[in-house]
């Protein structure tokens, strides 16, 4: 089975797919087609395809994260947070 045919057979089972997901679906199709044309592209495009599939909740990991309520990302700039922690550790005010 080709990557594209596996993708196409999985798409109808997505209950939450909306027209807003169209670009991501087309990107997944383009990656799948490129991998089918040249299997050596799997090394480069495989992770990218997996990311797109995850954004469409088409991977077990993505579905599990939604089901269990994945932790939210911290707000703010992570670099600023590191600076603040370093300043606190050194007993200084953050710059």
MODELLER restraints for C-alpha pairs under 7 A, 6 or more apart:
rsr = mdl.restraints
at = mdl.atoms
rsr.add(forms.Gaussian(group=physical.xy_distance, feature=features.Distance(at['CA:2:A'], at['CA:36:A']), mean=6.26, stdev=0.5))
rsr.add(forms.Gaussian(group=physical.xy_distance, feature=features.Distance(at['CA:3:A'], at['CA:32:A']), mean=5.34, stdev=0.5))
rsr.add(forms.Gaussian(group=physical.xy_distance, feature=features.Distance(at['CA:3:A'], at['CA:36:A']), mean=6.29, stdev=0.5))
rsr.add(forms.Gaussian(group=physical.xy_distance, feature=features.Distance(at['CA:4:A'], at['CA:29:A']), mean=6.32, stdev=0.5))
rsr.add(forms.Gaussian(group=physical.xy_distance, feature=features.Distance(at['CA:4:A'], at['CA:32:A']), mean=4.93, stdev=0.5))
rsr.add(forms.Gaussian(group=physical.xy_distance, feature=features.Distance(at['CA:4:A'], at['CA:33:A']), mean=5.91, stdev=0.5))
rsr.add(forms.Gaussian(group=physical.xy_distance, feature=features.Distance(at['CA:24:A'], at['CA:52:A']), mean=6.38, stdev=0.5))
rsr.add(forms.Gaussian(group=physical.xy_distance, feature=features.Distance(at['CA:28:A'], at['CA:49:A']), mean=5.81, stdev=0.5))
rsr.add(forms.Gaussian(group=physical.xy_distance, feature=features.Distance(at['CA:28:A'], at['CA:52:A']), mean=6.16, stdev=0.5))
rsr.add(forms.Gaussian(group=physical.xy_distance, feature=features.Distance(at['CA:28:A'], at['CA:53:A']), mean=6.97, stdev=0.5))
rsr.add(forms.Gaussian(group=physical.xy_distance, feature=features.Distance(at['CA:31:A'], at['CA:45:A']), mean=6.37, stdev=0.5))
rsr.add(forms.Gaussian(group=physical.xy_distance, feature=features.Distance(at['CA:31:A'], at['CA:49:A']), mean=5.98, stdev=0.5))
rsr.add(forms.Gaussian(group=physical.xy_distance, feature=features.Distance(at['CA:34:A'], at['CA:41:A']), mean=6.97, stdev=0.5))
rsr.add(forms.Gaussian(group=physical.xy_distance, feature=features.Distance(at['CA:35:A'], at['CA:41:A']), mean=5.36, stdev=0.5))
rsr.add(forms.Gaussian(group=physical.xy_distance, feature=features.Distance(at['CA:35:A'], at['CA:42:A']), mean=5.53, stdev=0.5))
rsr.add(forms.Gaussian(group=physical.xy_distance, feature=features.Distance(at['CA:53:A'], at['CA:59:A']), mean=6.25, stdev=0.5))
rsr.add(forms.Gaussian(group=physical.xy_distance, feature=features.Distance(at['CA:54:A'], at['CA:62:A']), mean=5.30, stdev=0.5))
rsr.add(forms.Gaussian(group=physical.xy_distance, feature=features.Distance(at['CA:57:A'], at['CA:63:A']), mean=5.48, stdev=0.5))
rsr.add(forms.Gaussian(group=physical.xy_distance, feature=features.Distance(at['CA:83:A'], at['CA:94:A']), mean=6.44, stdev=0.5))
rsr.add(forms.Gaussian(group=physical.xy_distance, feature=features.Distance(at['CA:84:A'], at['CA:94:A']), mean=5.08, stdev=0.5))
rsr.add(forms.Gaussian(group=physical.xy_distance, feature=features.Distance(at['CA:87:A'], at['CA:93:A']), mean=5.73, stdev=0.5))
rsr.add(forms.Gaussian(group=physical.xy_distance, feature=features.Distance(at['CA:87:A'], at['CA:94:A']), mean=5.29, stdev=0.5))
